[in-house]
């Protein structure tokens, strides 16, 4: 239930919080599901991106997703069980 609540909070924070706070909430939610930062980045770019500009939030979300996926794989294969 916590992971679902964090995912919903990450998507809703796009409407009311600045981008730095949105990224932090998406990264925290990404510990449970690594694709959340990428999805939040795409969502925020779809809402706020002007034409002919680079989709920075999507690129940052993709980078965070790759890093979080590697961290999650490392934690699952180590002796620490969460």
N, CA, C and O atoms as CSV, one atom per row, in Angstrom:
chain,resi,resn,atom,element,x,y,z
A,1,UNK,N,N,0.817,-1.186,0.000
A,1,UNK,CA,C,0.000,0.000,0.000
A,1,UNK,C,C,0.868,1.261,0.000
A,1,UNK,O,O,0.500,2.268,-0.605
A,2,UNK,N,N,2.002,1.207,0.667
A,2,UNK,CA,C,2.898,2.356,0.702
A,2,UNK,C,C,3.441,2.664,-0.680
A,2,UNK,O,O,3.540,3.827,-1.069
A,3,UNK,N,N,3.793,1.622,-1.421
A,3,UNK,CA,C,4.348,1.854,-2.755
A,3,UNK,C,C,3.303,2.478,-3.685
A,3,UNK,O,O,3.621,3.368,-4.474
A,4,UNK,N,N,2.069,2.012,-3.590
A,4,UNK,CA,C,1.009,2.594,-4.417
A,4,UNK,C,C,0.761,4.049,-4.034
A,4,UNK,O,O,0.576,4.896,-4.908
A,5,UNK,N,N,0.755,4.342,-2.743
A,5,UNK,CA,C,0.553,5.709,-2.280
A,5,UNK,C,C,1.665,6.634,-2.740
A,5,UNK,O,O,1.409,7.783,-3.102
A,6,UNK,N,N,2.904,6.141,-2.729
A,6,UNK,CA,C,4.017,6.952,-3.213
A,6,UNK,C,C,3.922,7.197,-4.715
A,6,UNK,O,O,4.251,8.284,-5.189
A,7,UNK,N,N,3.479,6.199,-5.459
A,7,UNK,CA,C,3.317,6.384,-6.902
A,7,UNK,C,C,2.258,7.431,-7.203
A,7,UNK,O,O,2.458,8.290,-8.061
A,8,UNK,N,N,1.144,7.365,-6.511
A,8,UNK,CA,C,0.074,8.347,-6.704
A,8,UNK,C,C,0.555,9.739,-6.294
A,8,UNK,O,O,0.266,10.726,-6.969
A,9,UNK,N,N,1.291,9.809,-5.184
A,9,UNK,CA,C,1.817,11.096,-4.730
A,9,UNK,C,C,2.803,11.674,-5.738
A,9,UNK,O,O,2.835,12.886,-5.948
A,10,UNK,N,N,3.606,10.820,-6.363
A,10,UNK,CA,C,4.564,11.295,-7.361
A,10,UNK,C,C,3.844,11.888,-8.565
A,10,UNK,O,O,4.257,12.925,-9.084
A,11,UNK,N,N,2.781,11.245,-9.010
A,11,UNK,CA,C,2.056,11.765,-10.162
A,11,UNK,C,C,1.252,13.021,-9.818
A,11,UNK,O,O,1.154,13.932,-10.639
A,12,UNK,N,N,0.684,13.077,-8.628
A,12,UNK,CA,C,-0.089,14.262,-8.247
A,12,UNK,C,C,0.806,15.443,-7.900
A,12,UNK,O,O,0.381,16.592,-8.020
A,13,UNK,N,N,2.033,15.181,-7.472
A,13,UNK,CA,C,2.926,16.271,-7.113
A,13,UNK,C,C,3.349,17.090,-8.327
A,13,UNK,O,O,3.816,18.220,-8.177
A,14,UNK,N,N,3.195,16.540,-9.512
A,14,UNK,CA,C,3.524,17.281,-10.730
A,14,UNK,C,C,2.676,18.536,-10.839
A,14,UNK,O,O,3.120,19.540,-11.396
A,15,UNK,N,N,1.463,18.490,-10.314
A,15,UNK,CA,C,0.549,19.617,-10.436
A,15,UNK,C,C,0.791,20.721,-9.407
A,15,UNK,O,O,0.468,21.879,-9.669
A,16,UNK,N,N,1.354,20.387,-8.240
A,16,UNK,CA,C,1.394,21.374,-7.165
A,16,UNK,C,C,2.787,21.702,-6.642
A,16,UNK,O,O,2.951,22.724,-5.976
A,17,UNK,N,N,3.786,20.887,-6.911
A,17,UNK,CA,C,5.118,21.097,-6.346
A,17,UNK,C,C,6.126,21.484,-7.426
A,17,UNK,O,O,5.904,21.219,-8.607
A,18,UNK,N,N,7.226,22.107,-7.026
A,18,UNK,CA,C,8.284,22.416,-8.005
A,18,UNK,C,C,8.979,21.139,-8.476
A,18,UNK,O,O,8.847,20.080,-7.863
A,19,UNK,N,N,9.710,21.260,-9.561
A,19,UNK,CA,C,10.270,20.076,-10.211
A,19,UNK,C,C,11.269,19.321,-9.336
A,19,UNK,O,O,11.375,18.099,-9.445
A,20,UNK,N,N,11.999,20.018,-8.478
A,20,UNK,CA,C,12.958,19.330,-7.610
A,20,UNK,C,C,12.231,18.420,-6.624
A,20,UNK,O,O,12.669,17.294,-6.386
A,21,UNK,N,N,11.144,18.886,-6.058
A,21,UNK,CA,C,10.360,18.067,-5.132
A,21,UNK,C,C,9.721,16.884,-5.854
A,21,UNK,O,O,9.642,15.785,-5.305
A,22,UNK,N,N,9.270,17.109,-7.074
A,22,UNK,CA,C,8.687,16.030,-7.867
A,22,UNK,C,C,9.731,14.945,-8.127
A,22,UNK,O,O,9.435,13.754,-8.032
A,23,UNK,N,N,10.957,15.366,-8.455
A,23,UNK,CA,C,12.015,14.392,-8.706
A,23,UNK,C,C,12.344,13.591,-7.449
A,23,UNK,O,O,12.565,12.383,-7.527
A,24,UNK,N,N,12.380,14.249,-6.296
A,24,UNK,CA,C,12.683,13.535,-5.059
A,24,UNK,C,C,11.597,12.522,-4.712
A,24,UNK,O,O,11.905,11.400,-4.310
A,25,UNK,N,N,10.345,12.902,-4.862
A,25,UNK,CA,C,9.250,11.972,-4.581
A,25,UNK,C,C,9.271,10.813,-5.575
A,25,UNK,O,O,9.023,9.669,-5.195
A,26,UNK,N,N,9.564,11.095,-6.836
A,26,UNK,CA,C,9.627,10.035,-7.840
A,26,UNK,C,C,10.787,9.080,-7.558
A,26,UNK,O,O,10.652,7.875,-7.772
A,27,UNK,N,N,11.907,9.587,-7.090
A,27,UNK,CA,C,13.042,8.713,-6.776
A,27,UNK,C,C,12.726,7.837,-5.570
A,27,UNK,O,O,13.072,6.655,-5.554
A,28,UNK,N,N,12.075,8.406,-4.563
A,28,UNK,CA,C,11.682,7.600,-3.403
A,28,UNK,C,C,10.696,6.517,-3.829
A,28,UNK,O,O,10.805,5.377,-3.376
A,29,UNK,N,N,9.739,6.851,-4.688
A,29,UNK,CA,C,8.796,5.850,-5.191
A,29,UNK,C,C,9.507,4.846,-6.090
A,29,UNK,O,O,9.065,3.703,-6.211
A,30,UNK,N,N,10.601,5.260,-6.719
A,30,UNK,CA,C,11.355,4.370,-7.595
A,30,UNK,C,C,12.066,3.254,-6.865
A,30,UNK,O,O,12.445,2.261,-7.486
A,31,UNK,N,N,12.260,3.387,-5.551
A,31,UNK,CA,C,12.840,2.281,-4.792
A,31,UNK,C,C,11.911,1.075,-4.765
A,31,UNK,O,O,12.373,-0.056,-4.618
A,32,UNK,N,N,10.611,1.300,-4.904
A,32,UNK,CA,C,9.647,0.210,-4.935
A,32,UNK,C,C,9.398,-0.288,-6.358
A,32,UNK,O,O,9.246,-1.490,-6.578
A,33,UNK,N,N,9.355,0.619,-7.308
A,33,UNK,CA,C,9.163,0.277,-8.712
A,33,UNK,C,C,10.056,1.185,-9.550
A,33,UNK,O,O,9.780,2.381,-9.646
A,34,UNK,N,N,11.120,0.659,-10.161
A,34,UNK,CA,C,12.114,1.510,-10.824
A,34,UNK,C,C,11.609,2.313,-12.018
A,34,UNK,O,O,12.282,3.257,-12.432
A,35,UNK,N,N,10.480,1.987,-12.576
A,35,UNK,CA,C,10.000,2.726,-13.742
A,35,UNK,C,C,9.191,3.977,-13.395
A,35,UNK,O,O,8.803,4.728,-14.289
A,36,UNK,N,N,8.939,4.201,-12.132
A,36,UNK,CA,C,8.148,5.370,-11.721
A,36,UNK,C,C,8.815,6.693,-12.111
A,36,UNK,O,O,8.121,7.562,-12.639
A,37,UNK,N,N,10.127,6.901,-11.883
A,37,UNK,CA,C,10.714,8.187,-12.293
A,37,UNK,C,C,10.611,8.448,-13.792
A,37,UNK,O,O,10.401,9.587,-14.208
A,38,UNK,N,N,10.755,7.418,-14.597
A,38,UNK,CA,C,10.629,7.578,-16.040
A,38,UNK,C,C,9.197,7.962,-16.417
A,38,UNK,O,O,8.988,8.841,-17.253
A,39,UNK,N,N,8.215,7.305,-15.801
A,39,UNK,CA,C,6.812,7.612,-16.097
A,39,UNK,C,C,6.438,9.016,-15.631
A,39,UNK,O,O,5.714,9.725,-16.329
A,40,UNK,N,N,6.923,9.423,-14.464
A,40,UNK,CA,C,6.635,10.770,-13.965
A,40,UNK,C,C,7.311,11.817,-14.850
A,40,UNK,O,O,6.736,12.875,-15.108
A,41,UNK,N,N,8.520,11.530,-15.313
A,41,UNK,CA,C,9.208,12.440,-16.222
A,41,UNK,C,C,8.462,12.611,-17.535
A,41,UNK,O,O,8.321,13.726,-18.038
A,42,UNK,N,N,7.985,11.501,-18.087
A,42,UNK,CA,C,7.202,11.587,-19.322
A,42,UNK,C,C,5.906,12.366,-19.090
A,42,UNK,O,O,5.503,13.178,-19.924
A,43,UNK,N,N,5.269,12.116,-17.969
A,43,UNK,CA,C,4.014,12.796,-17.649
A,43,UNK,C,C,4.222,14.301,-17.507
A,43,UNK,O,O,3.437,15.093,-18.028
A,44,UNK,N,N,5.274,14.691,-16.808
A,44,UNK,CA,C,5.516,16.127,-16.633
A,44,UNK,C,C,5.923,16.790,-17.946
A,44,UNK,O,O,5.554,17.938,-18.195
A,45,UNK,N,N,6.675,16.086,-18.785
A,45,UNK,CA,C,7.011,16.658,-20.091
A,45,UNK,C,C,5.787,16.767,-20.987
A,45,UNK,O,O,5.659,17.727,-21.748
A,46,UNK,N,N,4.890,15.799,-20.905
A,46,UNK,CA,C,3.658,15.897,-21.697
A,46,UNK,C,C,2.804,17.078,-21.261
A,46,UNK,O,O,2.114,17.681,-22.082
A,47,UNK,N,N,2.845,17.408,-19.986
A,47,UNK,CA,C,2.037,18.525,-19.496
A,47,UNK,C,C,2.670,19.885,-19.770
A,47,UNK,O,O,1.981,20.819,-20.180
A,48,UNK,N,N,3.996,20.004,-19.543
A,48,UNK,CA,C,4.613,21.329,-19.480
A,48,UNK,C,C,5.680,21.610,-20.525
A,48,UNK,O,O,6.224,22.715,-20.525
A,49,UNK,N,N,6.008,20.705,-21.396
A,49,UNK,CA,C,7.113,20.902,-22.329
A,49,UNK,C,C,6.705,21.798,-23.501
A,49,UNK,O,O,5.729,21.503,-24.191
A,50,UNK,N,N,7.434,22.880,-23.729
A,50,UNK,CA,C,7.158,23.707,-24.906
A,50,UNK,C,C,7.623,22.996,-26.189
A,50,UNK,O,O,8.473,22.108,-26.124
A,51,UNK,N,N,7.087,23.369,-27.327
A,51,UNK,CA,C,7.494,22.728,-28.585
A,51,UNK,C,C,8.970,22.984,-28.912
A,51,UNK,O,O,9.529,24.014,-28.534
A,52,UNK,N,N,9.578,22.054,-29.604
A,52,UNK,CA,C,10.971,22.117,-30.060
A,52,UNK,C,C,11.974,22.314,-28.923
A,52,UNK,O,O,12.946,23.054,-29.075
A,53,UNK,N,N,11.748,21.663,-27.799
A,53,UNK,CA,C,12.730,21.685,-26.714
A,53,UNK,C,C,13.060,20.253,-26.313
A,53,UNK,O,O,12.324,19.322,-26.638
A,54,UNK,N,N,14.152,20.090,-25.616
A,54,UNK,CA,C,14.621,18.781,-25.189
A,54,UNK,C,C,13.814,18.303,-23.979
A,54,UNK,O,O,13.640,19.063,-23.026
A,55,UNK,N,N,13.320,17.069,-23.995
A,55,UNK,CA,C,12.522,16.567,-22.855
A,55,UNK,C,C,13.420,16.188,-21.672
A,55,UNK,O,O,13.734,15.015,-21.469
A,56,UNK,N,N,13.823,17.192,-20.900
A,56,UNK,CA,C,14.780,16.961,-19.819
A,56,UNK,C,C,14.225,16.073,-18.712
A,56,UNK,O,O,14.951,15.221,-18.199
A,57,UNK,N,N,12.987,16.240,-18.335
A,57,UNK,CA,C,12.434,15.431,-17.246
A,57,UNK,C,C,12.355,13.956,-17.646
A,57,UNK,O,O,12.565,13.077,-16.810
A,58,UNK,N,N,12.057,13.683,-18.899
A,58,UNK,CA,C,12.034,12.304,-19.361
A,58,UNK,C,C,13.434,11.705,-19.349
A,58,UNK,O,O,13.615,10.554,-18.952
A,59,UNK,N,N,14.422,12.479,-19.781
A,59,UNK,CA,C,15.797,11.983,-19.777
A,59,UNK,C,C,16.314,11.766,-18.362
A,59,UNK,O,O,16.973,10.761,-18.090
A,60,UNK,N,N,16.022,12.699,-17.457
A,60,UNK,CA,C,16.425,12.524,-16.059
A,60,UNK,C,C,15.694,11.347,-15.411
A,60,UNK,O,O,16.279,10.612,-14.616
A,61,UNK,N,N,14.436,11.173,-15.746
A,61,UNK,CA,C,13.677,10.030,-15.232
A,61,UNK,C,C,14.210,8.713,-15.744
A,61,UNK,O,O,14.254,7.730,-15.004
A,62,UNK,N,N,14.622,8.678,-17.016
A,62,UNK,CA,C,15.206,7.451,-17.566
A,62,UNK,C,C,16.533,7.131,-16.883
A,62,UNK,O,O,16.813,5.971,-16.580
A,63,UNK,N,N,17.346,8.149,-16.642
A,63,UNK,CA,C,18.610,7.940,-15.945
A,63,UNK,C,C,18.369,7.446,-14.517
A,63,UNK,O,O,19.039,6.522,-14.057
A,64,UNK,N,N,17.427,8.054,-13.827
A,64,UNK,CA,C,17.107,7.615,-12.464
A,64,UNK,C,C,16.557,6.196,-12.459
A,64,UNK,O,O,16.849,5.427,-11.544
A,65,UNK,N,N,15.769,5.839,-13.463
A,65,UNK,CA,C,15.220,4.489,-13.534
A,65,UNK,C,C,16.315,3.447,-13.729
A,65,UNK,O,O,16.275,2.374,-13.126
A,66,UNK,N,N,17.287,3.767,-14.571
A,66,UNK,CA,C,18.402,2.828,-14.790
A,66,UNK,C,C,19.201,2.652,-13.503
A,66,UNK,O,O,19.554,1.531,-13.138
A,67,UNK,N,N,19.485,3.750,-12.820
A,67,UNK,CA,C,20.249,3.673,-11.571
A,67,UNK,C,C,19.462,2.915,-10.510
A,67,UNK,O,O,20.020,2.060,-9.823
A,68,UNK,N,N,18.183,3.213,-10.368
A,68,UNK,CA,C,17.365,2.534,-9.366
A,68,UNK,C,C,17.187,1.055,-9.686
A,68,UNK,O,O,17.112,0.235,-8.771
A,69,UNK,N,N,17.118,0.705,-10.947
A,69,UNK,CA,C,17.030,-0.703,-11.327
A,69,UNK,C,C,18.314,-1.439,-10.935
A,69,UNK,O,O,18.259,-2.561,-10.433
A,70,UNK,N,N,19.464,-0.807,-11.163
A,70,UNK,CA,C,20.731,-1.423,-10.784
A,70,UNK,C,C,20.835,-1.570,-9.267
A,70,UNK,O,O,21.309,-2.593,-8.772
A,71,UNK,N,N,20.394,-0.548,-8.529
A,71,UNK,CA,C,20.418,-0.626,-7.070
A,71,UNK,C,C,19.494,-1.730,-6.585
A,71,UNK,O,O,19.854,-2.488,-5.684
A,72,UNK,N,N,18.310,-1.829,-7.170
A,72,UNK,CA,C,17.361,-2.853,-6.758
A,72,UNK,C,C,17.895,-4.252,-7.052
A,72,UNK,O,O,17.720,-5.164,-6.243
A,73,UNK,N,N,18.541,-4.429,-8.198
A,73,UNK,CA,C,19.131,-5.728,-8.528
A,73,UNK,C,C,20.267,-6.074,-7.566
A,73,UNK,O,O,20.421,-7.231,-7.173
A,74,UNK,N,N,21.063,-5.071,-7.187
A,74,UNK,CA,C,22.155,-5.306,-6.259
A,74,UNK,C,C,21.638,-5.693,-4.889
A,74,UNK,O,O,22.188,-6.593,-4.254
A,75,UNK,N,N,20.601,-5.038,-4.424
A,75,UNK,CA,C,20.055,-5.326,-3.100
A,75,UNK,C,C,19.409,-6.698,-3.102
A,75,UNK,O,O,19.531,-7.423,-2.115
A,76,UNK,N,N,18.728,-7.082,-4.168
A,76,UNK,CA,C,18.085,-8.386,-4.228
A,76,UNK,C,C,19.103,-9.516,-4.282
A,76,UNK,O,O,18.834,-10.605,-3.777
A,77,UNK,N,N,20.269,-9.283,-4.884
A,77,UNK,CA,C,21.243,-10.354,-4.987
A,77,UNK,C,C,22.211,-10.382,-3.816
A,77,UNK,O,O,22.981,-11.334,-3.683
A,78,UNK,N,N,22.193,-9.364,-2.966
A,78,UNK,CA,C,23.079,-9.365,-1.815
A,78,UNK,C,C,22.436,-10.167,-0.678
A,78,UNK,O,O,21.324,-10.678,-0.815
A,79,UNK,N,N,23.129,-10.264,0.407
A,79,UNK,CA,C,22.615,-11.056,1.527
A,79,UNK,C,C,21.575,-10.299,2.348
A,79,UNK,O,O,20.915,-10.879,3.210
A,80,UNK,N,N,21.433,-8.999,2.076
A,80,UNK,CA,C,20.421,-8.210,2.782
A,80,UNK,C,C,19.064,-8.508,2.147
A,80,UNK,O,O,18.884,-8.362,0.938
A,81,UNK,N,N,18.124,-8.922,2.973
A,81,UNK,CA,C,16.789,-9.234,2.459
A,81,UNK,C,C,15.818,-8.197,3.008
A,81,UNK,O,O,15.687,-8.021,4.219
A,82,UNK,N,N,15.137,-7.512,2.083
A,82,UNK,CA,C,14.185,-6.506,2.531
A,82,UNK,C,C,12.778,-6.910,2.225
A,82,UNK,O,O,11.843,-6.174,2.536
